[in-house]
Amino acid sequence: MSQNKIRVGIPKGSLEQTTQKLFVRAGYDLRISGRSYYPGIDDAEIECILIRPQEMARYVGQGILDCAITGLDWIMENNADVVELADLKAPWPNYGVVRWVMAAKEDSPFQSVKDLAGRRIATEAVGMTRRFLAEHGVDAQVEFSWGATEVKPPILADAIVDVSETGSSLRANNLKVMHVVLESTPRFIACPAALAEPWKKAKIERLLMLLKGAIAAATRVLLAMNLPRAKLPAVMALLPAPATPTVSTLADPDWVDLSAVVEEKRVRDLIPQLHAVGARGIIELPLNKIVD
């Protein structure tokens, strides 16, 4: 690696498309090819590598990658020496909260982790499961599962620890949740050695600032409008408390221009209310980034 380049891990699999969307919204042309594990990006100071989230923290901890996006679950599973810089939870597919749950068959006698002493548990997250058992003082056999974990009870395993977003797969296989082992979201992590180099640290921080700005804008829009100056207090009263509107004088001194950032989910109720108190020429504009 040259001093003037950082190597960034892009998660392959379920996080891949949303991560590409995040980079595009942040201002980067990230191009992922179906045949290459080295995505292209329009920044000569960034080199991207496509890697499974399960392995990402290990490579960052070893210094092979300078920074990356992966789930909290796989950071904990690898127990890697990384610095977690940001929670990238976003209202996009696979960027929300996922739960790792301990589950068994509905008709099984197991009601809690205490009932699994001496039993067999199948999971992809072996380290996480063993730590959870140790925290509860339970000695059980933990086996690595290569997939289709939810179909293993009761023949191939007594219980499982598996990831669940909606719970539909668990219900389809007649499984009951006994415990939530971990709630995980995507995280931005960096290598301690990379953060010790001033140039790399600054480059990583600039990249993260833009990614966080894109997420901050994901649920908000800009509302702009004209209104009589006398109606300004009424309009201000309607705007959400966090909004800090910008007010400008128009050519007609009796009118002002007002713009404010608001949550998109409130717009359909807010626009009719603003119109009713005198706002006119109301415009709703999408936002790509909000940087505080």
N, C-alpha and C positions, 0 to 999 in steps of 0.2 A: 504493500500500500504506500502510495506517495503521500507526502505531508499535506498536499492540497486536495485530498479526496476523502470522503467518508463512505464506508460500506454499510448499506442499509438492508436489513432483512424484511422482505415482504412475505406475509403469511400465505402459504398455498392452501387451497381447500375452501372451507366454508367462509373464511374471512377474506378471500382473495378479491372477489368482485367489489365488495364494499370498500376495501382498502384502496383499490384503484380509484373508485369514485371519490374517496376522501382526498387522495392526492390531487385529482383533477380539480376539485373544488378549492383546494389550497393553492392552485395556480401552477401545478406541475403536469406536464404531458407524460404520464406514466403509461407505457405500452407493454402489455403482457401478451406474449405469443404462446400459443398452445404447445409449441415444440421446444421452447427455450426456457431455461431456468434463470436467465439473466435478462430481466425486463429492461427495456430502454426508457430513458428519462431525459428530458431536455435541460439537464443541469450537469455540466461537465465536472462539477465537484462532488457528484453523487454517483455511486455504483450500487445497483440493486441486485439482490439475489433472492430467488423464490425458494422458500424453505417451509416445511411443515411446522405449524405452531408448536407441536410437541417437542421439537428439537431446538427451537429458536433460542431459548434462554441459555442453553448450554453453549451454543456458539458465540453468543454475546459475552457470556462469562469467560470464555477462553480467549476473547479478543479477536476472533476471526471476523466477527461483525462488530461495528462500532455502535450501532443502535438498531432497534427493530420494534415491530409490533407483534405481540402475542398475548395470550390470555393469562390472567392471574393464576388460573389453575395450573398451567404448564410451567410458570415461574416457580410455583411452590413444589410441583412434582419433581422438577430438576434440581431444586435447592441450589440454584446457580448464584454465583457472585455477580449480581447485576444491580444497577441503580434504577429504581422505578421512578420515572420522571412525571408521568401523567396517566390518569384514568381517561381512556378515550371512549367511554360509553356514549352512544349516539342513537338517535331514533331511526336507525337503518337496519336492514336484515343482518343478523348475526353480530351486531355491535351492541346489543342490549345485554341484560343480565341472563346468564345461564346458571342452572343449579346442578351441582353434583349431589345426587341423592343416594341413600342406602335403601334398597327395596327388596322385597321378597314376595312370594306368591300370596294372593289374597287369602287363600285358605290354609296358609302355613301357620305353625304355632309361634312363629317369631314376631314379636311385637316391638322389640327395641334391640339396640346393639348388644345389650347384656345377654340376650338370648342366643347370640351367635358364638359363644365360647366353644372352641374346638370345631367349629363348622368351616365350610369352604365358601369363600367369597371371590367372585370373579369381577375383574375390573381392568380398565386400561390404565388407571391411575393408581399403581401399586403403592408408591411411596406415600401419597396422600392418604390412602386407605389405611395403611399401617400406622401412620401418625394418629389418625382418628381413633383407631382401635386402642392405641397406647394411651391416648388421653382419657379413655373410658375404662382402662384397666382390663381390656379383653384380649385374650390370646386366641387368634383364629388363623386359619390357613388362607393366605391371599394369593390368588393365581392371576397371571396376566391374561387378559382377554384380547384376542385379535379382532374382535368385532362381533356384531349381533349379540351383544352382551345380554340384552333384555330377554332373549329366548332361552337362556341357560338354566334358570330355576324351573323346576326343582331337581332335574336329573343331573345336570352338569355342575350345578352349584346350589348352595342353600340360599344364598342372597347375592346381590350385586351392588356395586357402586358405579353409577353411570350418569352421564350428563343428560339433562332434560331441560328443554325450553318451554314446551307447552304441556308436557305430561301425556300427550296423546299416545306415544309409543308404549309407555308404561301401562296405560289403561287398556290398550289393545292386547297386551300380553297378560292381563289380569294380575298386575303387580301393585302392591301397596307401598307407599313411601313411609319408611320408619324414621329417617333422619335426613336433614339437609346437611351434607358434609361441608359444602363450600358454595358460595355465590361468587361467580366470576364474571369479569368484564375485560375487554381488550385494554392492554396497558402498553405504554411507550417506555421501553427500557434502553439503557445504555451501558456500555462497558466502562468500569471505573478508570481503566487506563486511557480510554479515549477522552473522558472528561478531564483528565489531568493534563491533556495537551490543549493549550489555549485556542489554537485555530479550530481543532475538531470540536471542542466544547462550544465555541461560538456558532459554528455551522450547525451543529445538532440543535442548539437552542433556537436558532432562526427557523429551522425546519419545523420544530415542534410548535413554535408560535403560530405558524401558518396553519398547521393541522388543527390545532385547538381553535383557531379563529374560524375555520370552516365548520367545525362541530358547533361552536357557539351560535353560528348563523343558521344552523339547520332547521330550527323551529321558529325563527323570527323573520319578520318582513319590515320594510320601511313604509310607513304611511306618510304621505305628503298631502297638504290641502291648503286652500285659501279660506279665510274667514274674516268677518268684521272684527275689528279690534275690540269692540264692546263685548263680543262673544267669547273672547279668549279665556276668561275665568271658567265659563261653562264647559268649554272643550277641555281645558286642563283637568277639570274635575272628572271627566270621563276616562282620561288616559290612565293606564295601569301605573301603580306607584313606582315601579323601577324605571319607567320611561323618563328620559330626560330630553324633552323636545327642544328643537332649535326653532327660534322665532325670528323672522326677518321682516323688515318693513318693505311694503310694496310701493309702486309709484303713487298709488292712492293711499295717503296717510291714514285713512280710516280702515284699511284692510291690512292684514299680515299674512305671511306664508309660514306655515308650521309643518315640521317634519319630526317624526318620532319612530323609534324602533319598538315594535310590539310583538307579542307572541301570535303566530299565525292562527292558532286555534281560536283566538278571541276576535279575529277580524270580522267574521260574518255577523257578529252581534254588534261590534263597535261601529262599523261604517254607517248603518242606519241611524244609530244614536247620534253620531257626529253630524250627519246630514240634518237631523231633526233640530239641532241647536244652532244651525247656521253655517256649518262647514260646506264648502263647495269645491269642485274640481279635485275631488279626493282621488288619489292615485296610490295603488298598492304595488310595491316593487320588491322583487326577490333579492336576497342578500347572499353573497358567496362567503364572506368572511366578516367576523367582528373581532377585533383585537383590542382588548382592554389595556 
